[in-house]
Amino acid sequence: MSGATEDRYPDVFGQARGVDGGGRESARAEVAARLAELPRRAVRLSHDIPASAAVLCKAADGT
């Protein structure tokens, strides 16, 4: 991030629609590649923090 751009993380998902999030292209590509290696799982979280934490722990454990 830099003062010349908006305060946001690099747009690795391509959702900013033309806003340059800063950083080197190679760094953005590396982040995108690492994220692509992660397992994909949909979870539904709520305002119940303990319940949401339990769901995330269960998802992280792969059970």
C-alpha positions in Angstrom: 0.0 0.0 0.0 1.1 3.5 -0.6 -0.2 7.0 -0.1 -0.7 7.4 -3.9 -3.4 4.7 -3.9 -6.4 3.9 -1.9 -5.9 2.2 1.4 -6.6 -1.4 0.3 -4.9 -4.7 -0.2 -3.8 -5.7 -3.7 -6.8 -6.5 -5.9 -5.9 -10.2 -6.3 -9.5 -11.1 -7.1 -10.0 -8.4 -9.7 -12.9 -6.8 -8.0 -11.7 -3.2 -7.6 -12.6 -2.3 -11.2 -9.7 -0.2 -12.3 -8.3 0.8 -8.9 -4.6 0.1 -8.7 -4.0 -1.5 -5.3 -0.2 -1.0 -5.6 2.5 -3.5 -5.2 4.5 -5.3 -7.9 2.7 -7.5 -10.4 5.0 -10.4 -9.5 3.9 -10.0 -5.8 0.2 -10.0 -6.8 0.7 -13.0 -9.0 2.5 -14.9 -6.1 -0.3 -14.1 -3.7 -3.0 -15.2 -6.2 -1.1 -18.5 -6.9 -0.8 -19.2 -3.2 -4.5 -18.5 -2.6 -5.4 -20.8 -5.6 -3.7 -23.7 -3.8 -5.9 -23.4 -0.7 -8.9 -25.7 -0.4 -12.2 -24.1 -1.3 -15.0 -24.4 1.2 -18.1 -22.4 1.7 -19.0 -21.5 5.3 -21.8 -19.5 6.8 -20.8 -17.3 9.7 -23.1 -15.3 12.0 -22.8 -12.7 14.7 -22.5 -15.5 17.2 -18.8 -15.4 17.6 -18.2 -18.7 19.5 -20.4 -20.5 17.0 -18.6 -18.9 14.0 -15.2 -19.7 15.6 -16.2 -23.3 16.0 -17.3 -23.5 12.3 -14.0 -22.1 11.2 -12.0 -24.4 13.4 -13.9 -27.4 12.1 -13.4 -26.2 8.5 -9.6 -25.7 9.1 -9.4 -29.2 10.6 -11.0 -30.7 7.5 -13.7 -32.5 9.4 
